[in-house]
Amino acid sequence: MPYLPITKEEMKNYGWTTPDIVIVTGDAYVDHPSFGTAIISRVLHNAGFSVCIIPQPKSDEDYMRFGRPRLAFFVNGGNIDSMVAHYTAAKKKRSDDAYTPGGKAGARPDRATIVYCKKIRELFGDVPIAIGGVEASLRRFAHYDYWDDKVRPSILIDSDADLLMFGMGEKHAVEIAERLSLGEKISDITDVLGTCYKVKTSEYQWRVCAECPSYETVKEPTESGKKQYAIATKIQQNEHDAIRGKPVIQKHGNYIVVQNPPMPPLSTEELDKVYELPFMRNYNPSYEKLGGVPGIIEVKFSIAHNRGCFGACNFCSIAYHQGRQIAVRSHESVIKEAEIISKMDDFKGYIHDVGGPTANFRFPSCEKQLKSGLCVGKKCLAPKPCPNLTVDHSDYLELLRKIRKIKGIKKVFIRSGIRFDYLMADDDEEFFKELVRNHVSGQLKVAPEHCSAAVLSAMGKPEIDTYLRFKRRFYEFTKSEGKEQFLVPYLMSSHPGSTMKDAIELSVFLKKRRFETRAGSGLLSDSRNGFYLYVLHRSRSFYHGKYLYG
């Protein structure tokens, strides 16, 4: 199956005169399942729709390349937030962009989703527009914007889009396309799970819901406004559950933004079907002369086996975007992908990662959550693992063992996040030992985040003693294996709730362990055992769930 069209000529080669859906994205077109546009376009195409893609449009001609789609424009800002793509945590312009041909910065506008939607409205009038991806998903309600240092309204209001798809959008996208194809007006599609819409206050049909303090209330830079903002955020997080979540509303002047309950996560069978679609697993060949797309490098020989994270750290976007429920692929599906990778011409024998948001989650947090939803206001792992937590690495270990046996695969590494507190809660150390023996590519990334109990509590992370116990066992196993490999722990400074006292405590923590700052880099190295540690300065960018390394 060839790449989906990004030019009119390619559309004609498919035999199409007008596309059903045009996807506008802030990224270059990379047809790999680590890229949201690739997944949504393949899922829609598999459902019988003609789909064309406009990557990183600039001119009016770019937007008008395929004409007016039969059904709708679907718009996203790219794999990561466009502001995170453009600026460091110090608000300085970045010099590169891994999702752009040649790695060049500046190919997408600031707040790309808003810019794209406004231009589509200007050129095509009342054409249906649905937005999605991380940029839209995290801005579905009034939200604090780090770069403006103020609270902005819902992106539905700013962009003038008709619908917002939050979370992982496969089911949403297909249902919306099918209903539009049957002749429904987009203004009447107000009941799709996992979507938000806006309606005039005078036309809203009141029902059982959770109401947030209004945009006008939470935007005020007063103590009262900040408190109401926190209340709104808590309501949104509490209702973000596909089993027990209620609709959530928030007034924005003459409009009400309505969020339907989340779409349930894909079943294993559904997730398998998504990842077994005919992805080309590379960037569009037209980018080759421009230097390719750097973002493919880390994921080309990697495999995602799960989605979601019940860890739900307070600074992270994963739980609010993908959800706290864990969705997993079958062993057969993952092995099939590993076999495809093993036969690629440029594969050198190393699977870079078999992971996901949290690599070592293969089960729901507990049986209760499957029946009645996740507990309100409680965390599964912090400050201590819940007594009801299911802790089991056996299935993940079996999967890794199967992949290691595939012909042509020399090593299988784990580079995405290992949740070390979940690992330490497992009385069976068999996985831990095999992790150290077979799956560390010299360095293993983990995230203690801080050492202060007060800050870790604000973060929703375990106490530092859990990390220190993990570190001790890691080096004991490493020594017993006769290996030289190291931990790469990440720490974060200036998290909300951190005081000068906490900063001093972190400084003393580093000093006692003989960390030395390398001038001008923010990279610290342990002079005794050689592992690295990144400290993230001014990290209020946590509002978008992205670490800004550098």
C-alpha positions, 0 to 999 in steps of 0.5 A: 500500500503506497503513502496516502496522498500529499499532492494532487497528482498522488490523489489522482493516482489513487483514482480520487477526484475529491477526498472525503477527509483532508487532514491538516497537520503541523508535522511532515508526513511520516507514515509510521504508527508512532505518528498520530496523523499516520494512525488516523489517516490509515484508520479512516482509509481502512474504513473506506474513506478517501483521505489526503494530507496537507503537511505544514501548510503555509500558503493559501495554495497549500490549503486549497491543494485538494479543494473542499473535502466532501466531508470535513477537514481534520486538523492537528498541530502535530505529534507535540504541542506547537509551542513546545516544538518552537520554544524552550522552557526559558521561552527561547526559540528552538533551532530545530524541529524533529518533525520537519524535513531536515530538522529545520525550525519554523515550518509550523506556526505558533499555536498551529491548530488555531492558525490552521482552522482560521485559515480553513474558515477564511478559504472554505467558509462553513466547511466542517472542522474537527480538531484533535491531537495533543495540542487540542486535547490538552486545551479543551477547557480554559487553560493556563498558557505558559508563554502568554502567562495567562489563562486562555479560553478553550481552543474550540473558542479560539479556533472556531472549530466545530468538534474537538476529539480528545484522547486517542482518536481512532473511534472518534474519527471514524464515527464522525466521518461515518455520520457526516457521510450519512448526511448528518450536519456536524452541528448535530453531532454532539453525542460522540464519546471523547469529543467536545463541542460548543453551543450557545448558552441559550440553546444548551439542553441541560442534563446531568453533568459536572460544571466547572467555574467559568472561563471569566472566573478562572482567568482572573489573576487573583487568589480567588481566580487561581483557586477557581482554576484549581477547582475546574482542573480537579473537576476535569480530572475527576470526570476523565474516566470512561466508566463513571465520567459525567459530561463536563461543561464550562461557560465561555461568555455566550457559549458553553463548552461541553465535554462528553465522557471519554471514549473507552480505550481500544480493546486488544483486538481493536489495538492490534488491528490499528497497528497491523494497518499497512504503514510504510514505516518511514517519511514520505520519499519527497523529504529525502532530498531535504534531509529526511525527518529526524523524528523517525530515527528514535521510533523506526525500530521501536514497538509500542505495546501499550497505551495509557498510564495509571501512574498519573503524575500531576505534571504529565499529560499522558493520563489526561490524554491517553487515559489511566486505563491500560490498553495492550496489544496481543503478543502475536501482534507485537511479534508480527511487527518485530518480524516486519522490522527484522526484515527491513533493509536498514535494520541492524539487529537492534530493537530500540524499544518495546514500550509505551507511556510506561513500558512495564504496564500490561495490566489494569491497575486493579479489577475494581477499575474495570467495573466501577472506574478509577478511584476519585482523588486517589493515585494507584502508585503514590505516595505508596502503591495501593493495596489493591494494585495488580503488580505483575511483570510476567506477561511483559517478560514473556513478550520480551523473551519471544521477541528475543528469539526472532531470527535477525534480532540481536538485542531488544532494548527498553528505552521508554519509561520504566516505572521503578516504583511499580517494579519495586512493588513486585516481590518477584525479581525475575523481570528486574534481573532480566531487564538488567541482563538483556534490555539495557542499552548501556543506560536506563532512563528513570524519573525520580523527579525530585528528592523533597517529600513535599515536592514529590507529594505535589508531583504525585510521585513516590518518596525518594527512598523508593528510587534509592532502593531501586538504584541500589538493586539495579547496581547490585544486579549489574555488578552480578552480571559483570556489566558496565551500565548506568541509570539516567535519572531525571530531576525537575526543578521549580515545580509548582509547590517547590520552595527555596528550602526544597531547592536547597534540599535538592542541591544538597542531595546532588552534592552528597552524591558528588554530582558535578554540573557541566558548564552551560549544559544543565547536564550533570554527571556522577563522578563516581559511577559515570551515570548522567542526570538531567535537571530541568530548569523553569519547568512550568511547561509541565502544563503541556506534559512535556519535558524540555531537555535543553 
